[in-house]
């Protein structure tokens, strides 16, 4: 757990230039465990970069397995926190601090496991390469570069997704194996107008035009969709979900054309991302003075797109829904890309079930599609099967990733190292 506590101290927020320092700390730890200097490399990209550490395998010609995590964190304002976000505090069974959960817990577990295996002289079947990126939370340029460097990988195991859910009693409820992610997209909608004095309103008003378009978009529901991952996820989750919600899961898993079941699932924010593309307004700004007709109004529409649906199709639908030539619809490129789901791999599923059996015998394992985005997208874009297999087990009520007073349970760390050892011994 020292790796995690020390890691939180590095303020690896974009613009702070702390990723190289954190990478240097991790490199020193890896070298101390016996990694050869030539096998641990940091590739600088601007003020950030990515770190790699290779464990040579018996078959050096075989495609490697990549263990993926990210070193950067989102910003945190100390004024808003109960504790300083970059001064790690171990208290009441938790490690508090920015990045303690996202993603320095998973990163530290993976690093600790590889250090432990290195000291034990472990030689995997094929090379196992640790890849730690430096801007997952922003533009993913280091991810893009790392994915290109390891586009020949056989498999990616991502510590930044997947994981075990605990109930309120602290007992394991389910393990989610992440195999797909929604595609991220932001569109800026804008209206411009000459404006004028507010005492002389005319038929056109930039705010009204834009608000009307945004209202139509917000009211629209994209058609239900299903893939191998969401079908298996809902069918598995249904077995432990009582009442109408569980019935809707079973019905939709059996028949994705069942719109009534899709509507029931969509009414629950936990599952709407599993059944359709979503587009919601997240920002709105208009006008320049309280006594003037607005010259400009701007809104942001954030979409989480079901894998396999082209962004171009979503943009066309937004234009159609806006239904107003005065409304300009423009895609805002933030570096995320379109990538499909990873087909379920029986070997990976078997390895996860074996690790689960050691940690929580009898626990249900379900494939999962994440509504957010991770580094895996850039590897999936190369056709590399990528799975979120994080070793953190925690209650949903304890999850404050990106939020105030982020924390991770102390009790998950040592079992998390054993988790990764089990996975790597099976898949490495």
Protein Blocks (a to p, Z undefined) as FASTA:
>chain_A
ZZmmmmmmpccbghklpmmmmmmmmmmmmmmnopafklpccddehjbdcdddddddfblm
bccddddddfbdcdddfklpmbdfklccdeehiacdehklmmmlmmmmmmmmmmmmmmno
pacfbdcdddddfklmmnommmmmmmmmmmmbfbdcdfkggjddddfkopafbdcddfbd
cdddddddddddebiafklccfbdfklmmmmmmmmmmmpccdddddfklmmmmmmmmmmc
ghjklmmmmmmmmomklmklmmmmmmpmklmmmmoccdddfbdcedjbfkbccfbdcddd
dddddehiafklmmmmmmmmnopakbccddddehiacdddddddfklmmmmmmmmmmmmg
hiacdddddfbdcfklmmmmnopacddfbfbdcdfklpcghiahiacdfklmmmmmmmmm
mmmmmmZZ
